[in-house]
Amino acid sequence: MSKIHYQRLNCRQCNSDKLILAIKLKETPLANSFVKKSQLDESQSLYPLDVYFCSECKHLQLIDVIDPNYLYKDYLYVSGTSKVFVQHFEDYYRCVKNYFKSGLIIDIGSNDGTFLNFFKKDGYRVIGIEPAEKIAKEAIDNGIATLIKFFNTSLSKEIFESLGPASVITANNVFAHVDNPTSFLEGIKYLIKDSSGIFIIEVSYLVDVINKNLFDTIYHEHLDYHSIISLNKFFQANGLEIFNIEHLDTHGGSVRVFAQLKGGKFPIKTSVMDFIKLEESLGLDKIDIYLNFSKKINSIGKELNALLNSLKAEGKTIIGYGAPAKATTLMYNFNINQDILSYIVDDSKWKQDLYTPGMHIPIVSKDFIKENKPDYILILAWNFASSIIKDNISFHNNGGKFIIPLPNLEII
Ligand SMILES: [Zn+2]
């Protein structure tokens, strides 16, 4: 065990030690640990990627935790670069406006400040919290006050001292990264108790993970796979209550969860019970659904592997398309290595000329496809399959074929 990794022995939400191994995946390196050419000789550590089910509170989680300082200080994801996300944040801002017309808005994991900027333009006071230095500085340069720190109880007190209570605190795609969510909620409560404020999170939704075979969203940054059943219990146990839930299409399927202090002024909408009923009908509160999910993923992997190996045996060349973080989970679990893929194309400039985590497959620009004329493209960023195919239609018109690995294996 290396210094940046530890393994917890109890549930992150309820502290129970009744954890059952639910989805066993292969060990992987950290999903975003792309390397430069000069680092190719250095071997990269692999960490267990096993998902556990808490039989007490029904929460699904990783127990192998990587030090967040290591994971997030140099984080590069910039929300303002994607048009789809800017639109998402504008809609989100309009939604929040229905609850509070003024006051302090705090965004935890504020990235480049794209979301807060909508509030600032509308006269709200705003503050972002973002530990990734480069991105936080970009937000500050764009006029969004940002604290370059991790959120915790002591930071919540500092903010309260200088800015007072918050009307709304948001945490978008952050809550599943937090190893001590109880302390996180303590900080939230401290900031909203004097304002009857609300706390809104957006997290990937477990129902979508299961129904759409999104197993490759399981990697070390995502410690939690949230269901409303377990989240509702967890918030209740910590003096908060969920009063509304919306389903979103982002990240393959997410939920926006609205919470307030127990007994707060917003009525509890029927959406909360609707989500819980749906989850109970699917059996998300029992271990079997996760064991069946594992079996399904393994059989997709075997089928894909048989196909790729037979193509290689025929002398075909195969390349990958897209090097998102989740490709690391997919490649390690489905044994897609350098013997199968000659190289991987990614449209993001900052990934080109780097090598994939652990397997060190080169990442190049799509110009390589024209020069090398591969026979098959395996789409690793399979959630973007239709736009990747559209962008590379000349490859297809010249006889090339696409392989889409998930949600069901497909050749086009
Ligand atoms: Zn638990």
Boltz pocket constraint, residues with backbone or C-beta under 6 A from the ligand:
constraints:
  - pocket:
      binder: B
      contacts: [[A, 11], [A, 12], [A, 13], [A, 14], [A, 15], [A, 16], [A, 54], [A, 55], [A, 56], [A, 57], [A, 58], [A, 59]]
      max_distance: 6.0
